[in-house]
Amino acid sequence: MEILGATLRVCVDDLETAVPFYERLAGGRALRFERGGVSVAAIGCFLLMSGPESELEVLRKVAATIAVKDVEETGRVLTELGARVIAGPVATPGGRNLIALHPDGSVYEYADRAG
C-alpha cells in the first residue's frame, strides 16, 4: 500500500465565501463538483464541503482523505491490520474511494485516481 498524500476536509457554511480565501492560501484554482447534495471545492490540500447539515454531519466524521496508489490494495491491507471497510470501494469523479474505520475509532477516506 502506497500513501501519496492527504487532503484536509473542511466543512464550510458558504462555499462561495470560503473558496477565494483557500485559493489564495493554496495558490491554485478550485476544482468544483457536486456529490450527494453537497457542493465540493478541491483546492491544493483542502477539500471544502458545503451543503445540508444532515449530509455534512456524516462527512464531519471522516478525519481526512488519504491519497493512495490503489484503493483495492489499500482495502486488503487495512483489513489485514484490523480496520473495517465501511463503504466502498466505489467510483468517484476522480477515481475510486473507500471509507475505513481504524481500530482506534478514527474514520478515513482512501482515494485513488484509477478509472
GULOFI-85353 format. One record per residue: residue number from 1; residue in three letters; x, y, z of N, C-alpha, C in turn. Coordinates in steps of 0.2 Angstrom, whole numbers. Example, Ala and Ser with C-alpha at 12.3 -4.5 7.8 and 13.67 -1.06 7.14 Angstrom:
<lozas>
<loza resi="1" resn="Ala" n_px="66" n_py="-28" n_pz="39" ca_px="62" ca_py="-22" ca_pz="39" c_px="66" c_py="-16" c_pz="39"/>
<loza resi="2" resn="Ser" n_px="64" n_py="-11" n_pz="35" ca_px="68" ca_py="-5" ca_pz="36" c_px="64" c_py="0" c_pz="39"/>
</lozas>
This chain:
<lozas>
<loza resi="1" resn="Met" n_px="4" n_py="-6" n_pz="0" ca_px="0" ca_py="0" ca_pz="0" c_px="4" c_py="6" c_pz="0"/>
<loza resi="2" resn="Glu" n_px="3" n_py="11" n_pz="-5" ca_px="7" ca_py="17" ca_pz="-5" c_px="3" c_py="23" c_pz="-4"/>
<loza resi="3" resn="Ile" n_px="5" n_py="27" n_pz="1" ca_px="1" ca_py="33" ca_pz="3" c_px="5" c_py="39" c_pz="-1"/>
<loza resi="4" resn="Leu" n_px="1" n_py="42" n_pz="-5" ca_px="3" ca_py="48" ca_pz="-9" c_px="3" c_py="55" c_pz="-6"/>
<loza resi="5" resn="Gly" n_px="-2" n_py="55" n_pz="-1" ca_px="-3" ca_py="62" ca_pz="2" c_px="-10" c_py="62" c_pz="6"/>
<loza resi="6" resn="Ala" n_px="-11" n_py="68" n_pz="8" ca_px="-18" ca_py="68" ca_pz="12" c_px="-21" c_py="75" c_pz="10"/>
<loza resi="7" resn="Thr" n_px="-28" n_py="75" n_pz="11" ca_px="-32" ca_py="81" ca_pz="10" c_px="-36" c_py="82" c_pz="16"/>
<loza resi="8" resn="Leu" n_px="-35" n_py="88" n_pz="18" ca_px="-39" ca_py="91" ca_pz="24" c_px="-46" c_py="92" c_pz="22"/>
<loza resi="9" resn="Arg" n_px="-51" n_py="89" n_pz="26" ca_px="-58" ca_py="90" ca_pz="24" c_px="-61" c_py="96" c_pz="29"/>
<loza resi="10" resn="Val" n_px="-64" n_py="101" n_pz="25" ca_px="-66" ca_py="107" ca_pz="29" c_px="-73" c_py="108" c_pz="27"/>
<loza resi="11" resn="Cys" n_px="-78" n_py="108" n_pz="32" ca_px="-85" ca_py="109" ca_pz="31" c_px="-86" c_py="117" c_pz="32"/>
<loza resi="12" resn="Val" n_px="-89" n_py="120" n_pz="27" ca_px="-90" ca_py="127" ca_pz="27" c_px="-97" c_py="129" c_pz="26"/>
<loza resi="13" resn="Asp" n_px="-99" n_py="135" n_pz="29" ca_px="-106" ca_py="137" ca_pz="28" c_px="-108" c_py="140" c_pz="21"/>
<loza resi="14" resn="Asp" n_px="-103" n_py="143" n_pz="19" ca_px="-104" ca_py="147" ca_pz="12" c_px="-98" c_py="145" c_pz="8"/>
<loza resi="15" resn="Leu" n_px="-98" n_py="141" n_pz="3" ca_px="-93" ca_py="139" ca_pz="-1" c_px="-90" c_py="145" c_pz="-5"/>
<loza resi="16" resn="Glu" n_px="-95" n_py="149" n_pz="-8" ca_px="-93" ca_py="155" ca_pz="-12" c_px="-88" c_py="160" c_pz="-8"/>
<loza resi="17" resn="Thr" n_px="-90" n_py="161" n_pz="-2" ca_px="-85" ca_py="165" ca_pz="3" c_px="-79" c_py="162" c_pz="4"/>
<loza resi="18" resn="Ala" n_px="-79" n_py="155" n_pz="5" ca_px="-73" ca_py="152" ca_pz="8" c_px="-68" c_py="150" c_pz="2"/>
<loza resi="19" resn="Val" n_px="-70" n_py="149" n_pz="-4" ca_px="-66" ca_py="147" ca_pz="-10" c_px="-60" c_py="153" c_pz="-11"/>
<loza resi="20" resn="Pro" n_px="-62" n_py="159" n_pz="-12" ca_px="-56" ca_py="164" ca_pz="-13" c_px="-51" c_py="164" c_pz="-8"/>
<loza resi="21" resn="Phe" n_px="-53" n_py="163" n_pz="-1" ca_px="-48" ca_py="163" ca_pz="4" c_px="-43" c_py="157" c_pz="3"/>
<loza resi="22" resn="Tyr" n_px="-46" n_py="151" n_pz="2" ca_px="-42" ca_py="145" ca_pz="1" c_px="-38" c_py="145" c_pz="-6"/>
<loza resi="23" resn="Glu" n_px="-41" n_py="148" n_pz="-11" ca_px="-37" ca_py="148" ca_pz="-17" c_px="-31" c_py="153" c_pz="-16"/>
<loza resi="24" resn="Arg" n_px="-31" n_py="158" n_pz="-13" ca_px="-25" ca_py="162" ca_pz="-11" c_px="-20" c_py="158" c_pz="-7"/>
<loza resi="25" resn="Leu" n_px="-23" n_py="155" n_pz="-2" ca_px="-19" ca_py="151" ca_pz="3" c_px="-15" c_py="146" c_pz="0"/>
<loza resi="26" resn="Ala" n_px="-18" n_py="142" n_pz="-5" ca_px="-15" ca_py="136" ca_pz="-8" c_px="-12" c_py="138" c_pz="-14"/>
<loza resi="27" resn="Gly" n_px="-13" n_py="144" n_pz="-17" ca_px="-10" ca_py="146" ca_pz="-23" c_px="-13" c_py="143" c_pz="-29"/>
<loza resi="28" resn="Gly" n_px="-19" n_py="141" n_pz="-29" ca_px="-22" ca_py="137" ca_pz="-35" c_px="-29" c_py="139" c_pz="-36"/>
<loza resi="29" resn="Arg" n_px="-32" n_py="136" n_pz="-41" ca_px="-39" ca_py="137" ca_pz="-43" c_px="-43" c_py="131" c_pz="-40"/>
<loza resi="30" resn="Ala" n_px="-49" n_py="132" n_pz="-38" ca_px="-53" ca_py="127" ca_pz="-36" c_px="-56" c_py="122" c_pz="-41"/>
<loza resi="31" resn="Leu" n_px="-56" n_py="116" n_pz="-40" ca_px="-59" ca_py="111" ca_pz="-44" c_px="-66" c_py="109" c_pz="-41"/>
<loza resi="32" resn="Arg" n_px="-71" n_py="111" n_pz="-44" ca_px="-78" ca_py="110" ca_pz="-41" c_px="-82" c_py="105" c_pz="-44"/>
<loza resi="33" resn="Phe" n_px="-86" n_py="101" n_pz="-39" ca_px="-91" ca_py="96" ca_pz="-41" c_px="-96" c_py="95" c_pz="-36"/>
<loza resi="34" resn="Glu" n_px="-101" n_py="92" n_pz="-37" ca_px="-107" ca_py="90" ca_pz="-33" c_px="-106" c_py="83" c_pz="-31"/>
<loza resi="35" resn="Arg" n_px="-108" n_py="81" n_pz="-25" ca_px="-108" ca_py="74" ca_pz="-23" c_px="-114" c_py="73" c_pz="-18"/>
<loza resi="36" resn="Gly" n_px="-119" n_py="70" n_pz="-19" ca_px="-124" ca_py="68" ca_pz="-14" c_px="-127" c_py="75" c_pz="-11"/>
<loza resi="37" resn="Gly" n_px="-129" n_py="80" n_pz="-15" ca_px="-131" ca_py="86" ca_pz="-12" c_px="-127" c_py="91" c_pz="-9"/>
<loza resi="38" resn="Val" n_px="-120" n_py="89" n_pz="-9" ca_px="-115" ca_py="93" ca_pz="-6" c_px="-111" c_py="96" c_pz="-12"/>
<loza resi="39" resn="Ser" n_px="-110" n_py="103" n_pz="-11" ca_px="-105" ca_py="106" ca_pz="-16" c_px="-98" c_py="106" c_pz="-13"/>
<loza resi="40" resn="Val" n_px="-94" n_py="104" n_pz="-17" ca_px="-87" ca_py="102" ca_pz="-15" c_px="-82" c_py="107" c_pz="-20"/>
<loza resi="41" resn="Ala" n_px="-77" n_py="109" n_pz="-16" ca_px="-71" ca_py="113" ca_pz="-20" c_px="-65" c_py="110" c_pz="-17"/>
<loza resi="42" resn="Ala" n_px="-61" n_py="107" n_pz="-22" ca_px="-54" ca_py="104" ca_pz="-20" c_px="-49" c_py="110" c_pz="-22"/>
<loza resi="43" resn="Ile" n_px="-45" n_py="112" n_pz="-17" ca_px="-40" ca_py="117" ca_pz="-18" c_px="-34" c_py="115" c_pz="-15"/>
<loza resi="44" resn="Gly" n_px="-29" n_py="113" n_pz="-19" ca_px="-22" ca_py="111" ca_pz="-15" c_px="-24" c_py="105" c_pz="-11"/>
<loza resi="45" resn="Cys" n_px="-22" n_py="106" n_pz="-5" ca_px="-23" ca_py="100" ca_pz="0" c_px="-29" c_py="101" c_pz="4"/>
<loza resi="46" resn="Phe" n_px="-34" n_py="105" n_pz="2" ca_px="-40" ca_py="107" ca_pz="6" c_px="-46" c_py="104" c_pz="1"/>
<loza resi="47" resn="Leu" n_px="-51" n_py="101" n_pz="5" ca_px="-57" ca_py="99" ca_pz="2" c_px="-63" c_py="102" c_pz="5"/>
<loza resi="48" resn="Leu" n_px="-65" n_py="108" n_pz="2" ca_px="-71" ca_py="112" ca_pz="6" c_px="-77" c_py="108" c_pz="4"/>
<loza resi="49" resn="Met" n_px="-82" n_py="108" n_pz="9" ca_px="-88" ca_py="105" ca_pz="8" c_px="-94" c_py="109" c_pz="11"/>
<loza resi="50" resn="Ser" n_px="-99" n_py="110" n_pz="7" ca_px="-105" ca_py="114" ca_pz="9" c_px="-111" c_py="111" c_pz="7"/>
<loza resi="51" resn="Gly" n_px="-116" n_py="111" n_pz="11" ca_px="-122" ca_py="108" ca_pz="10" c_px="-127" c_py="107" c_pz="16"/>
<loza resi="52" resn="Pro" n_px="-132" n_py="103" n_pz="15" ca_px="-137" ca_py="102" ca_pz="20" c_px="-133" c_py="99" c_pz="26"/>
<loza resi="53" resn="Glu" n_px="-135" n_py="101" n_pz="32" ca_px="-132" ca_py="99" ca_pz="38" c_px="-133" c_py="91" c_pz="39"/>
<loza resi="54" resn="Ser" n_px="-138" n_py="88" n_pz="37" ca_px="-138" ca_py="81" ca_pz="38" c_px="-133" c_py="77" c_pz="34"/>
<loza resi="55" resn="Glu" n_px="-131" n_py="80" n_pz="28" ca_px="-125" ca_py="77" ca_pz="24" c_px="-119" c_py="79" c_pz="27"/>
<loza resi="56" resn="Leu" n_px="-118" n_py="85" n_pz="30" ca_px="-111" ca_py="87" ca_pz="32" c_px="-110" c_py="83" c_pz="39"/>
<loza resi="57" resn="Glu" n_px="-115" n_py="82" n_pz="43" ca_px="-114" ca_py="78" ca_pz="49" c_px="-111" c_py="72" c_pz="48"/>
<loza resi="58" resn="Val" n_px="-112" n_py="68" n_pz="42" ca_px="-109" ca_py="62" ca_pz="41" c_px="-102" c_py="63" c_pz="38"/>
<loza resi="59" resn="Leu" n_px="-101" n_py="68" n_pz="34" ca_px="-94" ca_py="70" ca_pz="32" c_px="-90" c_py="72" c_pz="37"/>
<loza resi="60" resn="Arg" n_px="-92" n_py="75" n_pz="42" ca_px="-88" ca_py="78" ca_pz="48" c_px="-84" c_py="72" c_pz="51"/>
<loza resi="61" resn="Lys" n_px="-87" n_py="66" n_pz="51" ca_px="-85" ca_py="60" ca_pz="55" c_px="-78" c_py="57" c_pz="51"/>
<loza resi="62" resn="Val" n_px="-77" n_py="59" n_pz="45" ca_px="-71" ca_py="57" ca_pz="41" c_px="-65" c_py="62" c_pz="43"/>
<loza resi="63" resn="Ala" n_px="-60" n_py="60" n_pz="46" ca_px="-55" ca_py="64" ca_pz="48" c_px="-51" c_py="67" c_pz="42"/>
<loza resi="64" resn="Ala" n_px="-50" n_py="63" n_pz="37" ca_px="-46" ca_py="66" ca_pz="31" c_px="-47" c_py="61" c_pz="26"/>
<loza resi="65" resn="Thr" n_px="-45" n_py="64" n_pz="20" ca_px="-44" ca_py="59" ca_pz="14" c_px="-37" c_py="58" c_pz="12"/>
<loza resi="66" resn="Ile" n_px="-35" n_py="52" n_pz="12" ca_px="-29" ca_py="50" ca_pz="10" c_px="-28" c_py="47" c_pz="3"/>
<loza resi="67" resn="Ala" n_px="-24" n_py="50" n_pz="-1" ca_px="-22" ca_py="48" ca_pz="-7" c_px="-18" c_py="42" c_pz="-7"/>
<loza resi="68" resn="Val" n_px="-20" n_py="36" n_pz="-11" ca_px="-16" ca_py="30" ca_pz="-11" c_px="-16" c_py="28" c_pz="-19"/>
<loza resi="69" resn="Lys" n_px="-11" n_py="24" n_pz="-20" ca_px="-10" ca_py="22" ca_pz="-27" c_px="-15" c_py="17" c_pz="-29"/>
<loza resi="70" resn="Asp" n_px="-18" n_py="13" n_pz="-25" ca_px="-23" ca_py="8" ca_pz="-27" c_px="-28" c_py="7" c_pz="-21"/>
<loza resi="71" resn="Val" n_px="-34" n_py="8" n_pz="-22" ca_px="-39" ca_py="8" ca_pz="-17" c_px="-40" c_py="0" c_pz="-15"/>
<loza resi="72" resn="Glu" n_px="-40" n_py="-4" n_pz="-20" ca_px="-41" ca_py="-11" ca_pz="-19" c_px="-36" c_py="-14" c_pz="-14"/>
<loza resi="73" resn="Glu" n_px="-30" n_py="-13" n_pz="-16" ca_px="-24" ca_py="-15" ca_pz="-12" c_px="-25" c_py="-12" c_pz="-5"/>
<loza resi="74" resn="Thr" n_px="-26" n_py="-6" n_pz="-4" ca_px="-27" ca_py="-2" ca_pz="2" c_px="-32" c_py="-6" c_pz="6"/>
<loza resi="75" resn="Gly" n_px="-38" n_py="-7" n_pz="3" ca_px="-43" ca_py="-11" ca_pz="7" c_px="-41" c_py="-17" c_pz="10"/>
<loza resi="76" resn="Arg" n_px="-37" n_py="-21" n_pz="6" ca_px="-34" ca_py="-28" ca_pz="9" c_px="-30" c_py="-26" c_pz="14"/>
<loza resi="77" resn="Val" n_px="-25" n_py="-22" n_pz="14" ca_px="-20" ca_py="-20" ca_pz="19" c_px="-24" c_py="-18" c_pz="25"/>
<loza resi="78" resn="Leu" n_px="-29" n_py="-13" n_pz="25" ca_px="-32" ca_py="-11" ca_pz="30" c_px="-36" c_py="-16" c_pz="34"/>
<loza resi="79" resn="Thr" n_px="-39" n_py="-21" n_pz="30" ca_px="-42" ca_py="-27" ca_pz="33" c_px="-38" c_py="-31" c_pz="37"/>
<loza resi="80" resn="Glu" n_px="-32" n_py="-33" n_pz="34" ca_px="-27" ca_py="-37" ca_pz="37" c_px="-24" c_py="-34" c_pz="44"/>
<loza resi="81" resn="Leu" n_px="-24" n_py="-27" n_pz="44" ca_px="-22" ca_py="-23" ca_pz="50" c_px="-27" c_py="-22" c_pz="55"/>
<loza resi="82" resn="Gly" n_px="-33" n_py="-25" n_pz="54" ca_px="-39" ca_py="-24" ca_pz="59" c_px="-44" c_py="-19" c_pz="58"/>
<loza resi="83" resn="Ala" n_px="-43" n_py="-15" n_pz="52" ca_px="-48" ca_py="-10" ca_pz="51" c_px="-54" c_py="-13" c_pz="48"/>
<loza resi="84" resn="Arg" n_px="-59" n_py="-9" n_pz="47" ca_px="-65" ca_py="-12" ca_pz="44" c_px="-67" c_py="-7" c_pz="39"/>
<loza resi="85" resn="Val" n_px="-68" n_py="-9" n_pz="33" ca_px="-70" ca_py="-5" ca_pz="27" c_px="-78" c_py="-4" c_pz="28"/>
<loza resi="86" resn="Ile" n_px="-80" n_py="2" n_pz="29" ca_px="-87" ca_py="3" ca_pz="30" c_px="-91" c_py="5" c_pz="24"/>
<loza resi="87" resn="Ala" n_px="-87" n_py="7" n_pz="18" ca_px="-90" ca_py="9" ca_pz="12" c_px="-85" c_py="9" c_pz="7"/>
<loza resi="88" resn="Gly" n_px="-88" n_py="6" n_pz="1" ca_px="-83" ca_py="6" ca_pz="-5" c_px="-80" c_py="-1" c_pz="-6"/>
<loza resi="89" resn="Pro" n_px="-75" n_py="-1" n_pz="-10" ca_px="-73" ca_py="4" ca_pz="-15" c_px="-79" c_py="6" c_pz="-20"/>
<loza resi="90" resn="Val" n_px="-79" n_py="12" n_pz="-22" ca_px="-84" ca_py="15" ca_pz="-26" c_px="-81" c_py="20" c_pz="-31"/>
<loza resi="91" resn="Ala" n_px="-84" n_py="21" n_pz="-37" ca_px="-81" ca_py="26" ca_pz="-42" c_px="-83" c_py="33" c_pz="-39"/>
<loza resi="92" resn="Thr" n_px="-78" n_py="37" n_pz="-40" ca_px="-79" ca_py="44" ca_pz="-39" c_px="-78" c_py="48" c_pz="-45"/>
<loza resi="93" resn="Pro" n_px="-79" n_py="55" n_pz="-45" ca_px="-77" ca_py="59" ca_pz="-51" c_px="-69" c_py="59" c_pz="-53"/>
<loza resi="94" resn="Gly" n_px="-65" n_py="57" n_pz="-48" ca_px="-58" ca_py="57" ca_pz="-49" c_px="-55" c_py="50" c_pz="-49"/>
<loza resi="95" resn="Gly" n_px="-58" n_py="45" n_pz="-47" ca_px="-55" ca_py="38" ca_pz="-47" c_px="-60" c_py="34" c_pz="-43"/>
<loza resi="96" resn="Arg" n_px="-57" n_py="31" n_pz="-37" ca_px="-61" ca_py="27" ca_pz="-33" c_px="-60" c_py="28" c_pz="-26"/>
<loza resi="97" resn="Asn" n_px="-64" n_py="27" n_pz="-21" ca_px="-63" ca_py="28" ca_pz="-14" c_px="-66" c_py="22" c_pz="-10"/>
<loza resi="98" resn="Leu" n_px="-64" n_py="22" n_pz="-4" ca_px="-67" ca_py="18" ca_pz="1" c_px="-66" c_py="22" c_pz="8"/>
<loza resi="99" resn="Ile" n_px="-71" n_py="20" n_pz="13" ca_px="-70" ca_py="23" ca_pz="19" c_px="-69" c_py="18" c_pz="24"/>
<loza resi="100" resn="Ala" n_px="-64" n_py="19" n_pz="29" ca_px="-62" ca_py="14" ca_pz="33" c_px="-62" c_py="16" c_pz="40"/>
<loza resi="101" resn="Leu" n_px="-65" n_py="12" n_pz="45" ca_px="-64" ca_py="13" ca_pz="52" c_px="-58" c_py="10" c_pz="55"/>
<loza resi="102" resn="His" n_px="-54" n_py="14" n_pz="57" ca_px="-47" ca_py="11" ca_pz="60" c_px="-49" c_py="8" c_pz="67"/>
<loza resi="103" resn="Pro" n_px="-45" n_py="3" n_pz="69" ca_px="-46" ca_py="0" ca_pz="76" c_px="-46" c_py="5" c_pz="82"/>
<loza resi="104" resn="Asp" n_px="-43" n_py="11" n_pz="81" ca_px="-44" ca_py="16" ca_pz="86" c_px="-50" c_py="20" c_pz="86"/>
<loza resi="105" resn="Gly" n_px="-54" n_py="19" n_pz="81" ca_px="-61" ca_py="23" ca_pz="80" c_px="-60" c_py="28" c_pz="75"/>
<loza resi="106" resn="Ser" n_px="-55" n_py="30" n_pz="73" ca_px="-54" ca_py="35" ca_pz="68" c_px="-57" c_py="33" c_pz="61"/>
<loza resi="107" resn="Val" n_px="-60" n_py="37" n_pz="57" ca_px="-63" ca_py="36" ca_pz="51" c_px="-59" c_py="40" c_pz="46"/>
<loza resi="108" resn="Tyr" n_px="-57" n_py="37" n_pz="40" ca_px="-53" ca_py="40" ca_pz="35" c_px="-56" c_py="38" c_pz="28"/>
<loza resi="109" resn="Glu" n_px="-56" n_py="42" n_pz="23" ca_px="-57" ca_py="41" ca_pz="16" c_px="-51" c_py="39" c_pz="13"/>
<loza resi="110" resn="Tyr" n_px="-50" n_py="34" n_pz="9" ca_px="-44" ca_py="32" ca_pz="5" c_px="-47" c_py="33" c_pz="-2"/>
<loza resi="111" resn="Ala" n_px="-43" n_py="37" n_pz="-6" ca_px="-45" ca_py="38" ca_pz="-13" c_px="-39" c_py="37" c_pz="-18"/>
<loza resi="112" resn="Asp" n_px="-40" n_py="34" n_pz="-24" ca_px="-35" ca_py="34" ca_pz="-29" c_px="-38" c_py="37" c_pz="-36"/>
<loza resi="113" resn="Arg" n_px="-33" n_py="37" n_pz="-40" ca_px="-35" ca_py="41" ca_pz="-47" c_px="-37" c_py="36" c_pz="-52"/>
<loza resi="114" resn="Ala" n_px="-37" n_py="30" n_pz="-51" ca_px="-38" ca_py="24" ca_pz="-56" c_px="-45" c_py="25" c_pz="-58"/>
<loza resi="115" resn="Gly" n_px="-46" n_py="23" n_pz="-64" ca_px="-53" ca_py="23" ca_pz="-68" c_px="-57" c_py="17" c_pz="-67"/>
</lozas>
